Amino acid sequence: MEERNRTLGEFIIEKQKDHNYSTGELSKIINSIRLAAKVVNYKVNKAGLVDIVGAAGEQNIQGEDQQKLDVYANEIFIQTLINREIVCGIASEENDDFITVQGLDKGHNNKYVVLMDPLDGSSNIDVNVPVGTIFSVFRRITEVGTPVTLEDFLQPGTAQVAAGYVIYGTSTMLVYTTGHGVNGFTLNPAIGTFYLSHPNMQFAKDGNIYSINEGNYVHFPQGVKDYIKYCQLEEGDRPYTSRYIGSLVSDIHRNMIKGGIYIYPTSMKAPKGKLRLLYECNPMAFIAEQAGGKASDGFGRIMEIQPTELHQRVPFFCGSYNMVSKAEEFMEKYK
């Protein structure tokens, strides 16, 4: 079969052999995310027609207004994972605390926990800009048969067994890794099937796009300010092009295909950074590294950070390897 004609379902089955210890649960988790993504995709594409845009009148744990579609996506992904009886715990950016999942047998015998941002970039929903879903999968570290604890979720990114994102844009794509490269699958909406469209995705070692909210320039650390000036300097292959959508999934996805760096640093407005380590940075870092890129907090590897809280925020530099390394050089001067 020609590689690009493979469906996501076929690909998952073929790749199951990469995980000697797995008895199929990880494959079922990816399948569940595929199913939930199709449901959310349908709602995202109808967002302008029905009363599902706009704020829901509540705030999530971070104090951000929840969009109606945020709430819907959160419920769909959680229920799909629970109904399939394949995870023992779920943590979502939209929930205050993690969810313990019991099986029908009232046991806690599943091996995996899933962490997710069910609808990243949701502030863009009302203006028809691409949004996405981000997910991260770990093997539990507490004893099988017991309820999950916070310890199962506060694992460094190096312990991830799978991570990915769905981008709901002009076409809908599911991109994921299980530690054996990164592959992208595009949804054919006519038949509701994801097909392998972007095999073995790779970041270029160098790129010419930098993605940062320059409106916050005055609040940035000096190292970031210096790096932005470096990007704008007319020298060699510079100046670079500035491209910032404000939707993490969209910005990372574009930069992986075109070559570039995404930066969300600390600032006077967000002294610890804004992006969540567990729901956004760890999964994107795993994908970036598997695609030959690099992910850093400005000084060290994102995936080596030991989390201390469920909704922990960190600064994030992610993209083409040499671009992230250069940004780290500028940061190092002011350490």
C-alpha positions in Angstrom: 0.0 0.0 0.0 1.3 3.5 -0.9 2.3 5.2 2.3 0.1 8.2 1.8 -3.0 6.1 1.3 -2.7 4.7 4.8 -5.5 5.6 7.2 -4.7 6.6 10.8 -6.4 3.4 12.0 -4.1 1.3 9.8 -1.0 3.2 10.8 -1.8 2.8 14.5 -2.2 -1.0 14.1 1.1 -1.2 12.2 3.0 0.8 14.8 1.7 -1.2 17.8 4.8 -3.4 17.5 7.0 -0.5 18.5 5.7 -0.8 22.0 6.7 -4.2 23.4 5.1 -3.7 26.7 1.8 -2.4 25.3 -1.3 -4.6 25.1 -3.1 -2.2 22.9 -4.2 0.5 25.4 -1.9 3.2 23.8 -3.4 2.5 20.4 -6.9 2.7 21.8 -6.0 6.1 23.4 -4.9 7.5 20.0 -8.1 6.0 18.4 -10.2 7.7 21.1 -8.5 11.1 20.5 -9.1 10.6 16.7 -12.9 10.0 17.4 -13.2 12.9 19.7 -11.3 15.2 17.3 -13.8 14.4 14.6 -16.7 15.4 16.8 -15.1 18.6 17.9 -14.1 19.3 14.3 -17.7 19.1 13.3 -18.7 21.6 16.0 -15.7 24.0 15.2 -16.8 24.1 11.5 -20.4 24.9 12.6 -19.3 27.5 15.1 -20.5 30.5 13.1 -23.9 29.0 12.5 -25.0 27.9 15.9 -24.9 29.4 19.4 -21.6 27.8 20.4 -19.3 30.7 20.1 -18.7 33.4 22.7 -18.0 33.1 26.4 -19.8 30.5 28.6 -19.9 32.8 31.6 -17.4 30.8 33.6 -13.7 30.9 34.1 -11.2 28.0 34.1 -8.7 27.4 36.9 -6.3 29.9 35.3 -9.0 32.7 35.6 -9.5 32.8 31.8 -13.0 33.1 30.4 -14.1 29.8 29.1 -15.5 29.9 25.6 -18.6 27.7 25.0 -16.7 25.6 22.6 -13.9 25.1 25.2 -16.4 23.6 27.5 -17.9 21.4 24.8 -14.5 20.1 23.6 -13.4 19.4 27.2 -16.5 17.3 27.8 -16.2 15.4 24.5 -12.6 14.4 25.0 -13.1 13.5 28.7 -16.2 11.4 28.0 -14.7 9.6 25.0 -11.6 8.6 27.0 -13.8 7.5 30.0 -16.3 5.6 27.9 -13.6 3.5 26.2 -12.2 2.4 29.6 -8.5 2.9 28.6 -7.2 5.5 31.0 -6.9 5.6 34.8 -6.8 9.4 35.0 -7.3 12.6 33.0 -6.0 16.1 33.6 -7.4 19.0 31.6 -6.4 22.6 31.4 -10.1 23.4 31.9 -10.5 21.5 35.1 -9.3 22.5 38.6 -8.2 19.0 39.5 -7.4 15.7 37.8 -10.1 13.1 37.2 -9.7 9.6 38.6 -11.2 7.0 36.2 -12.7 3.7 37.4 -13.3 0.8 35.1 -16.6 -1.1 34.9 -15.1 -3.5 37.3 -14.7 -0.6 39.8 -11.0 -1.2 39.6 -8.2 1.1 38.6 -6.4 -1.3 36.3 -5.5 0.9 33.3 -1.9 1.9 32.8 -2.1 5.4 31.3 -3.0 9.0 32.2 -3.8 11.7 29.6 -3.2 15.4 30.0 -4.8 17.8 27.5 -5.6 21.3 26.4 -9.0 20.5 24.7 -9.2 23.7 22.7 -6.0 25.7 22.4 -6.3 29.2 21.0 -10.0 29.4 21.8 -10.0 33.2 22.0 -9.6 33.0 18.2 -12.9 31.0 17.7 -15.1 34.0 17.0 -12.8 35.3 14.2 -12.4 32.0 12.4 -8.7 31.5 13.1 -7.5 27.9 13.4 -7.7 26.4 16.9 -6.4 23.1 18.2 -6.3 20.3 20.7 -3.1 19.3 22.5 -2.6 16.0 24.3 0.1 14.2 26.3 0.2 10.5 27.5 2.2 9.0 30.4 2.3 5.6 32.0 1.1 5.8 35.5 3.8 5.4 38.2 1.5 4.5 41.1 0.6 0.8 41.5 -2.0 -0.6 39.1 -5.2 -1.3 40.8 -5.0 1.8 43.0 -6.6 5.2 42.3 -4.3 7.6 40.5 -2.6 10.4 42.5 -1.1 13.7 41.7 2.2 12.0 41.4 1.1 10.2 38.2 0.6 13.6 36.5 3.6 15.5 37.8 6.1 13.6 35.6 8.8 15.2 33.5 8.2 15.4 29.8 11.0 12.8 29.2 8.6 10.2 30.6 5.9 10.8 27.9 4.9 7.8 25.8 2.9 9.8 23.3 1.9 13.4 22.5 0.2 15.2 19.7 -2.1 17.9 18.5 -5.1 18.4 16.3 -5.3 21.5 14.2 -8.8 22.6 13.1 -8.1 24.8 10.1 -8.7 25.0 6.4 -8.1 21.3 6.7 -8.1 19.3 9.9 -4.9 17.5 10.9 -3.9 15.1 13.7 -0.2 15.1 14.3 1.4 12.8 16.9 4.4 10.9 18.1 5.0 7.9 20.2 8.8 8.4 20.3 9.4 7.1 16.8 9.2 10.2 14.7 6.3 12.6 13.9 3.5 11.9 11.4 0.6 14.0 10.3 -2.8 12.8 9.2 -5.4 15.0 7.3 -9.1 14.4 7.7 -11.1 13.7 4.6 -14.4 15.2 5.7 -16.4 13.5 3.0 -15.9 10.1 4.6 -14.7 11.0 8.1 -11.3 9.3 7.8 -7.8 10.6 8.6 -5.2 9.8 6.0 -1.4 9.9 6.3 -0.5 13.2 4.5 2.7 14.3 6.2 5.0 11.3 7.0 8.1 11.8 9.1 7.6 15.5 9.7 10.8 17.4 10.4 11.8 20.9 11.5 14.5 22.5 9.3 17.6 23.0 11.4 17.4 26.7 10.5 14.4 28.8 9.7 13.4 32.4 8.8 10.2 32.9 10.9 10.0 34.1 14.4 6.7 34.0 16.2 6.3 36.1 19.3 3.7 38.7 20.5 5.9 41.8 19.9 3.2 44.0 21.5 4.6 42.9 24.8 8.1 43.8 23.8 8.6 46.4 26.6 7.8 43.7 29.2 10.2 41.0 27.9 13.5 40.0 29.4 16.5 41.7 27.9 17.7 38.4 26.3 14.5 38.1 24.4 14.6 41.8 23.3 18.2 41.3 22.0 17.2 38.1 20.1 14.3 40.0 18.5 16.7 42.7 17.4 19.0 40.0 16.0 16.1 38.6 14.0 15.4 42.0 12.5 19.0 42.8 11.6 19.8 43.0 7.9 22.7 40.6 7.8 23.2 37.1 6.2 19.8 35.4 5.8 18.2 38.0 8.0 15.9 39.9 8.6 13.6 37.0 9.5 9.9 37.2 8.9 7.6 37.8 11.8 4.5 35.5 11.9 2.3 35.3 15.0 -1.2 33.8 15.1 -1.7 33.6 18.8 -2.8 30.0 18.7 0.1 27.8 19.9 -1.0 24.8 17.7 -1.2 26.9 14.6 2.1 28.7 15.2 4.1 25.5 16.0 2.5 23.7 13.1 3.4 26.4 10.6 7.0 26.7 11.9 7.5 22.9 11.8 6.5 22.9 8.1 8.2 26.2 7.1 11.1 26.4 9.6 11.0 28.9 12.5 10.9 29.6 16.2 8.0 30.2 18.6 8.6 32.2 21.8 6.4 32.9 24.8 8.8 34.2 27.4 8.4 35.5 30.9 7.4 39.1 31.1 6.4 41.7 33.7 2.8 40.7 32.9 3.5 37.0 33.2 6.5 36.5 35.5 6.5 32.7 35.2 5.4 32.6 31.6 1.9 32.0 30.3 1.9 28.5 28.7 1.2 25.4 30.8 4.1 23.0 31.2 1.9 19.8 31.3 -0.8 20.6 28.8 1.1 22.7 26.2 4.9 22.8 26.5 5.7 19.2 27.3 3.7 17.7 24.4 4.9 20.3 22.0 8.5 19.8 23.2 8.2 16.0 22.6 6.9 16.6 19.1 9.6 19.2 18.3 12.4 16.9 19.5 11.1 14.0 17.6 11.0 16.2 14.5 14.6 17.3 14.9 13.7 20.6 16.6 14.4 21.9 20.1 12.3 23.1 23.0 13.6 25.1 25.9 12.6 27.5 28.8 15.3 29.8 27.5 18.1 28.1 29.5 17.4 24.4 29.5 15.4 21.5 28.0 11.7 21.8 28.7 11.2 18.0 29.0 13.7 17.8 31.9 11.7 20.2 34.1 10.3 18.4 37.2 6.7 19.6 37.5 5.5 20.8 40.9 1.9 21.6 40.2 -0.8 20.6 37.8 -1.3 24.0 36.2 2.4 25.1 36.3 3.4 27.8 33.8 6.8 28.1 32.1 8.5 30.3 29.5 8.6 28.5 26.1 11.1 28.6 23.2 10.3 26.0 20.6 11.2 25.3 16.9 14.1 24.9 14.6 17.2 23.6 16.5 19.7 26.3 15.6 17.2 29.1 16.1 16.3 28.0 19.6 20.0 27.5 20.4 20.7 31.1 19.3 17.9 32.4 21.4 19.4 30.5 24.4 22.7 32.2 23.7 21.1 35.6 24.1 19.3 34.5 27.3 22.4 33.1 28.8 24.1 36.6 28.8 21.6 37.8 31.4 21.3 34.6 33.5 
